[in-house]
Amino acid sequence: MSRYIYHVEESALREKALSQQLKAGEQQLKAHEQQLKANEKQLKKEIRKQKKLMTDLKAKSQQYTSLFENMNECMALHDIIFDKKGNPVNYRIIKINPSYTKILGIKPEQAENKLGTELYQVKVPPYLDIFTRPERTGKPEFFETYFP
């Protein structure tokens, strides 16, 4: 009989230990669930913030595109090309506005993705010093000129 009591007590102890492990597991699960809910809340907040930033960015982009497309002055976006020593040697015309075409008679398909030296058929691209000055000085640049 004592052997039976021992097995019953042993079984009861194992059951108690398993019950405690189960409770600990449930507590861990609840803690993880709470953490997941907090993370989900934070993620939703970040997604709303990103959506607002994207909306604001799109609005600003539309404003600048409208300005670029409708301004009366010639406007061209350039990528400056540097030599191995870091000196500006040319520029690539990335985009021109309609006024560029209207004033200079150069169409986008003629200018865009062309080097300044190639487009204007010169050895030194026109206005390279002026176009690179804002990068060197950190100040905006405006100029008026005549290019034959």
TIVO-613959 format. One record per residue: x, y negated, z negated of N, C-alpha, C, O, CB in turn; residue number from 1. Coordinates in steps of 0.2 Angstrom, whole numbers, always signed. Atoms other than C-alpha are relative to their C-alpha. Glycine has a CB too. Layout:
TIVO-613959
> n_xx,n_yy,n_zz,ca_xx,ca_yy,ca_zz,c_xx,c_yy,c_zz,o_xx,o_yy,o_zz,cb_xx,cb_yy,cb_zz,resi
> X,Y,Z,X,Y,Z,X,Y,Z,X,Y,Z,X,Y,Z,NUM
...
END
This chain:
TIVO-613959
> n_xx,n_yy,n_zz,ca_xx,ca_yy,ca_zz,c_xx,c_yy,c_zz,o_xx,o_yy,o_zz,cb_xx,cb_yy,cb_zz,resi
> +4,+6,+0,+0,+0,+0,+4,-6,+0,+3,-11,+3,-5,+0,-6,1
> -4,+6,+1,+14,-12,-4,+3,-2,+7,+4,-7,+9,+6,+1,-5,2
> -2,+1,-7,+20,-9,+14,-5,-4,+4,-3,-8,+8,+2,+6,+3,3
> +6,+4,-4,+3,-15,+21,+0,-7,-2,-1,-11,+2,-6,+4,-1,4
> +0,+7,+2,+3,-30,+10,+6,-4,+3,+5,-10,+5,+0,+0,-8,5
> -6,+3,-3,+21,-34,+16,-2,-2,+7,+0,-8,+9,+6,+4,-1,6
> +2,+1,-7,+15,-33,+34,-5,-6,+1,-5,-10,+5,-2,+6,+4,7
> +5,+5,+0,+0,-44,+30,+3,-7,-1,+1,-12,+2,-6,+2,-4,8
> -3,+6,+2,+10,-57,+21,+5,-2,+6,+5,-8,+7,+4,+1,-6,9
> -5,+2,-5,+23,-57,+35,-4,-2,+6,-2,-7,+9,+4,+7,+2,10
> +4,+3,-5,+9,-59,+48,-3,-6,-2,-3,-11,+3,-5,+5,+2,11
> +2,+7,+2,+2,-73,+38,+5,-5,+0,+4,-11,+3,-3,+1,-7,12
> -6,+4,+0,+19,-81,+37,+1,-2,+7,+2,-8,+9,+6,+2,-3,13
> -1,+2,-7,+21,-80,+56,-5,-4,+3,-4,-8,+7,+1,+7,+4,14
> +6,+4,-2,+4,-86,+59,+0,-7,-2,-1,-12,+1,-7,+3,-3,15
> -1,+7,+3,+7,-101,+47,+6,-4,+4,+5,-10,+6,+2,+0,-7,16
> -6,+3,-3,+24,-104,+56,-2,-2,+7,-1,-8,+10,+6,+4,+0,17
> +2,+1,-6,+16,-103,+73,-6,-6,+0,-6,-10,+5,-4,+6,+3,18
> +4,+6,+1,+2,-115,+67,+3,-6,-1,+1,-11,+2,-5,+2,-6,19
> -4,+6,+1,+14,-127,+61,+4,-3,+7,+4,-8,+9,+5,+1,-5,20
> -4,+1,-6,+24,-126,+78,-6,-3,+5,-4,-8,+9,+3,+6,+3,21
> +5,+2,-4,+7,-128,+87,-2,-8,-2,-3,-12,+3,-6,+4,+0,22
> +1,+7,+2,+3,-144,+77,+5,-5,+2,+4,-10,+4,-1,+0,-8,23
> -5,+4,-2,+20,-151,+80,+0,-1,+7,+1,-7,+10,+7,+3,-2,24
> +1,+1,-7,+18,-148,+98,-5,-4,+2,-5,-8,+7,-1,+7,+4,25
> +6,+4,-1,+1,-156,+98,+2,-7,-1,+0,-12,+2,-6,+2,-4,26
> -2,+7,+2,+9,-171,+89,+4,-3,+6,+4,-9,+8,+3,+0,-7,27
> -5,+2,-5,+23,-172,+102,-4,-2,+7,-3,-7,+10,+5,+5,+2,28
> +4,+1,-6,+10,-170,+116,-4,-7,+0,-4,-11,+5,-5,+6,+1,29
> +3,+7,+1,+0,-185,+109,+4,-6,+0,+2,-11,+3,-4,+0,-7,30
> -5,+5,+0,+15,-195,+107,+2,-2,+7,+3,-7,+10,+6,+1,-4,31
> -2,+1,-7,+20,-192,+125,-6,-3,+4,-5,-7,+9,+2,+7,+3,32
> +6,+2,-4,+2,-195,+131,-1,-8,-2,-2,-12,+3,-6,+3,-3,33
> +1,+7,+1,+2,-212,+122,+6,-4,+3,+5,-10,+6,+1,-1,-8,34
> -5,+3,-4,+19,-216,+130,-1,-1,+7,+0,-6,+10,+7,+4,-1,35
> +3,+0,-7,+12,-212,+147,-5,-5,+1,-4,-9,+6,-2,+7,+2,36
> +5,+5,-1,-3,-223,+144,+3,-7,+0,+2,-11,+4,-5,+1,-5,37
> -4,+6,+0,+9,-237,+139,+4,-2,+6,+4,-7,+9,+4,+0,-6,38
> -4,+1,-6,+20,-234,+154,-5,-2,+6,-3,-6,+10,+4,+6,+1,39
> +5,+2,-5,+5,-234,+165,-3,-7,+0,-4,-10,+5,-6,+5,+0,40
> +3,+7,+1,-2,-250,+158,+6,-5,+3,+4,-10,+6,-1,-1,-7,41
> -6,+4,-2,+16,-258,+161,+0,+0,+7,+2,-5,+10,+6,+2,-4,42
> -1,-1,-7,+17,-251,+178,-6,-4,+4,-4,-7,+9,+0,+7,+2,43
> +5,+4,-3,+0,-258,+183,+1,-7,-1,-1,-11,+4,-7,+2,-3,44
> -2,+7,+1,+5,-275,+176,+5,-2,+5,+5,-7,+8,+2,-1,-7,45
> -6,+1,-5,+21,-274,+187,-3,+0,+7,-1,-4,+11,+6,+5,-1,46
> +3,+0,-7,+11,-269,+202,-4,-6,+2,-4,-9,+7,-5,+6,+1,47
> +4,+6,-1,-1,-284,+200,+5,-6,+1,+4,-10,+5,-5,-1,-6,48
> -5,+5,-1,+14,-295,+198,+3,+0,+7,+4,-5,+10,+6,+0,-6,49
> -3,-1,-6,+22,-288,+213,-5,-2,+6,-3,-6,+11,+3,+7,+2,50
> +5,+2,-5,+6,-290,+223,-1,-8,+1,-1,-11,+6,-7,+3,-1,51
> +0,+7,+0,+5,-308,+218,+6,-4,+3,+5,-8,+7,-1,-3,-7,52
> -6,+3,-3,+23,-312,+223,+0,+1,+7,+2,-3,+11,+6,+4,-3,53
> +1,-1,-7,+20,-304,+240,-5,-4,+3,-4,-7,+9,-2,+8,+1,54
> +5,+4,-2,+5,-314,+242,+2,-7,+1,+2,-11,+6,-7,+0,-4,55
> -3,+7,+0,+14,-330,+238,+5,+0,+5,+6,-5,+9,+3,-1,-7,56
> -6,+0,-5,+29,-325,+249,-3,+0,+7,-1,-4,+11,+4,+6,-1,57
> +3,+0,-6,+17,-322,+263,-3,-7,+2,-2,-9,+8,-6,+5,+1,58
> +2,+7,-1,+9,-339,+261,+6,-5,+2,+5,-9,+6,-4,-2,-6,59
> -6,+5,-1,+26,-348,+260,+3,+2,+7,+4,-3,+11,+5,+1,-5,60
> -3,-2,-7,+32,-338,+276,-5,-3,+5,-2,-5,+10,+0,+8,+0,61
> +5,+2,-5,+16,-343,+285,+1,-8,+1,+1,-11,+6,-7,+1,-2,62
> -1,+8,+0,+19,-362,+280,+6,-1,+4,+6,-6,+8,+1,-2,-7,63
> -6,+1,-3,+37,-361,+286,+0,+2,+8,+3,-2,+12,+6,+4,-3,64
> +1,-2,-7,+32,-352,+302,-4,-5,+4,-2,-7,+9,-3,+7,+1,65
> +4,+5,-3,+19,-365,+306,+4,-6,+1,+4,-10,+6,-6,-2,-5,66
> -5,+6,+0,+32,-379,+302,+4,+1,+6,+5,-4,+10,+3,-1,-6,67
> -5,-1,-5,+45,-371,+313,-3,+0,+7,-1,-3,+12,+3,+7,-1,68
> +4,+0,-7,+32,-368,+328,-3,-7,+2,-3,-8,+8,-5,+5,-1,69
> +4,+6,-2,+24,-385,+327,+4,-7,-1,+1,-12,+1,-6,-1,-4,70
> -4,+6,+1,+38,-397,+323,+2,-3,+7,+2,+1,+12,+6,+1,-4,71
> -2,+3,-7,+43,-410,+337,+7,+1,+1,+9,+0,+7,-2,-7,-1,72
> -7,+0,-1,+61,-408,+334,+2,+7,+2,-1,+12,+1,+4,-2,-6,73
> -3,-7,-2,+72,-394,+342,+2,+3,-6,+5,+0,-11,+6,-1,+5,74
> -2,-3,+6,+75,-381,+329,+3,+7,+3,-1,+11,+7,-5,+1,-5,75
> -2,-7,-2,+86,-365,+331,+3,+3,-6,+6,+0,-10,+5,+0,+6,76
> -3,-4,+6,+91,-352,+318,+6,+4,+3,+6,+7,+8,-5,+5,-3,77
> -6,-2,-2,+109,-347,+320,+3,+5,-5,+2,+4,-11,+5,-5,+2,78
> -4,-4,+5,+120,-333,+313,+7,-2,+2,+9,-2,+8,-1,+8,+2,79
> -7,+2,-2,+138,-340,+312,+4,+6,+0,+4,+11,-4,+2,-5,-6,80
> -5,-5,-1,+152,-329,+318,+7,-2,-2,+9,-7,+0,+0,+3,+8,81
> -7,+2,+3,+169,-329,+309,+5,+4,+3,+4,+10,+5,-1,+0,-8,82
> -6,-4,-2,+186,-323,+314,+2,+3,-6,+0,+3,-11,+5,-5,+3,83
> -3,-4,+6,+197,-312,+303,+2,-4,-5,+3,-2,-11,+5,+4,+3,84
> -2,+5,+5,+203,-327,+294,-6,-3,-4,-5,-7,-9,+5,-5,+2,85
> +6,+3,+3,+185,-332,+289,-1,-7,+3,-6,-11,+0,+2,-1,-7,86
> +1,+6,-3,+185,-347,+301,-6,+1,+5,-6,+6,+8,+6,-3,+4,87
> +5,-1,-5,+169,-350,+311,+2,-1,+7,+6,-6,+8,-6,-5,-2,88
> -3,+0,-7,+172,-347,+329,-6,+0,+5,-5,-2,+11,+4,+6,+2,89
> +5,+0,-5,+155,-345,+337,-7,+0,-4,-7,+1,-10,+0,+6,+5,90
> +7,-2,+3,+136,-343,+333,-4,+4,+5,-4,+3,+11,-3,-7,-3,91
> +5,-3,-4,+122,-332,+339,-6,-3,-2,-8,-4,-8,+0,+8,-2,92
> +7,+3,+1,+105,-340,+342,-5,+6,-2,-5,+10,+3,-2,-4,+6,93
> +5,-6,+2,+92,-329,+333,-7,-2,+2,-10,+2,+5,+1,+0,-8,94
> +6,+2,-2,+77,-339,+336,-1,-8,+1,+3,-12,-2,-6,+2,-6,95
> +1,+7,-2,+71,-356,+344,-7,-1,-1,-11,+3,+0,+3,-1,+7,96
> +7,+2,+0,+55,-366,+342,-2,-2,+7,+2,-3,+11,-1,-5,-6,97
> +3,+3,-7,+44,-372,+356,+3,-6,+2,+4,-8,+8,-8,+0,-1,98
> -3,+6,-2,+51,-389,+355,+7,+0,+3,+9,-4,+7,+1,-5,-6,99
> -6,-2,-3,+68,-382,+359,-1,+1,+7,+3,-2,+11,+4,+6,-3,100
> +1,-1,-7,+61,-376,+375,-2,-6,+4,+0,-8,+9,-5,+6,+1,101
> +3,+6,-3,+51,-392,+378,+6,-5,+2,+6,-8,+7,-5,-3,-4,102
> -5,+5,+0,+66,-403,+375,+6,+2,+5,+8,-2,+9,+3,-2,-7,103
> -6,-2,-3,+81,-393,+382,-2,+4,+6,+3,+5,+10,+4,+4,-5,104
> +2,-5,-6,+71,-382,+395,+3,+7,-1,+4,+10,+5,+3,-4,+6,105
> -3,-6,+0,+79,-367,+388,-5,+5,-4,-8,+3,-9,+7,+0,-5,106
> +5,-5,+3,+67,-352,+385,+2,+4,-5,+8,+6,-5,-4,+4,+6,107
> -2,-5,+6,+67,-340,+370,+4,+6,+3,+9,+8,+0,-6,+2,-4,108
> -3,-5,-2,+72,-326,+381,+7,-1,+3,+11,+3,+4,-4,+3,+6,109
> -7,+2,-2,+87,-336,+388,+5,-1,-6,+11,+0,-5,-1,-6,+4,110
> -4,+2,+6,+93,-341,+371,+1,+5,-6,+6,+6,-8,-3,-7,-3,111
> +0,-5,+6,+89,-328,+358,+4,+5,+1,+4,+9,+6,-7,+2,-2,112
> -5,-5,+0,+102,-316,+354,+6,-1,+4,+10,+3,+6,-3,+7,+2,113
> -6,+2,-4,+115,-326,+364,+5,-3,-4,+3,-7,-9,-2,-4,+6,114
> -5,+4,+4,+131,-333,+358,+0,-7,+3,-2,-8,+9,+7,+3,+2,115
> +0,+7,-2,+133,-352,+359,+4,-1,+6,+2,-5,+11,+2,-4,-6,116
> -5,+0,-6,+148,-350,+371,-3,+3,+6,-2,+0,+12,+6,+3,-2,117
> +3,-3,-6,+138,-339,+382,-6,-4,+3,-7,-5,+9,-3,+7,-2,118
> +6,+4,-2,+122,-349,+382,+2,-6,+4,-1,-8,+9,-5,-1,-6,119
> -2,+7,-2,+130,-366,+385,+6,+0,+5,+8,-5,+8,+1,-5,-6,120
> -5,-1,-5,+144,-359,+396,+6,-5,-2,+8,-8,+3,-2,-1,+7,121
> -6,+4,+2,+158,-367,+386,+5,+4,-4,+3,+9,-6,-3,-7,-4,122
> -5,-3,+4,+174,-362,+377,-2,+0,-8,-1,+5,-11,+7,-2,+1,123
> +1,+1,+7,+169,-369,+360,-7,-2,+0,-10,-7,+3,+4,-6,-3,124
> +7,+1,+1,+151,-368,+355,-2,-7,-2,+1,-10,-7,-4,+5,-4,125
> +2,+6,+2,+142,-385,+354,-2,-1,-8,-6,+4,-10,-5,-3,+4,126
> +2,+1,+7,+140,-392,+336,+2,+5,-5,-1,+5,-10,-7,-1,+0,127
> -2,-5,+5,+149,-378,+327,+2,-3,-6,+0,+0,-11,+6,+4,+3,128
> -2,+4,+6,+156,-390,+315,-6,-2,-4,-6,-1,-10,+5,-6,+1,129
> +6,+2,+3,+139,-397,+311,-4,+5,-3,-7,+5,-8,-4,-5,+5,130
> +5,-5,+2,+130,-381,+310,+3,+4,-6,+0,+7,-10,+0,+5,+6,131
> -3,-3,+5,+143,-374,+298,+1,-4,-6,+3,-2,-12,+7,+3,+2,132
> -1,+4,+5,+144,-389,+287,-4,+1,-6,-2,+1,-12,-1,-7,+2,133
> +4,-1,+6,+129,-385,+276,+3,+6,-5,+2,+6,-11,-7,+1,+2,134
> -2,-5,+4,+137,-369,+271,+7,-2,-4,+8,+1,-10,+2,+6,+5,135
> -6,+2,+3,+154,-377,+267,-2,-5,-6,+2,-5,-11,+4,-3,+5,136
> +2,+6,+5,+146,-392,+257,-5,+2,-4,-6,-1,-10,-1,-6,+4,137
> +6,-1,+4,+130,-385,+251,-5,-5,+0,-10,-5,-3,+2,+1,-8,138
> +5,+6,-1,+121,-400,+257,-4,+1,+7,+0,+3,+12,+3,-7,+0,139
> +4,-1,-7,+107,-400,+271,+3,-5,+5,+7,-10,+3,-7,-1,-1,140
> -3,+4,-6,+112,-407,+288,-5,-2,+4,-10,+2,+6,+6,+4,+3,141
> +5,+3,-5,+102,-418,+300,+4,-4,+5,+8,-8,+2,-6,-4,-3,142
> -4,+4,-5,+109,-425,+316,-4,-1,+6,-8,+3,+8,+7,+3,+1,143
> +3,+1,-6,+103,-432,+332,+6,-1,+5,+11,-4,+4,-4,-7,+0,144
> -5,+0,-5,+113,-430,+348,-3,+1,+7,-9,+2,+8,+5,+6,-1,145
> +2,-1,-7,+113,-429,+367,+5,+5,+2,+11,+4,+1,+0,-7,+4,146
> -4,-5,-3,+120,-414,+375,-2,+1,+7,-8,+3,+9,-1,+7,-4,147
> +2,+0,-7,+121,-415,+394,-1,+7,+3,-2,+8,+9,+6,-3,+4,148
END
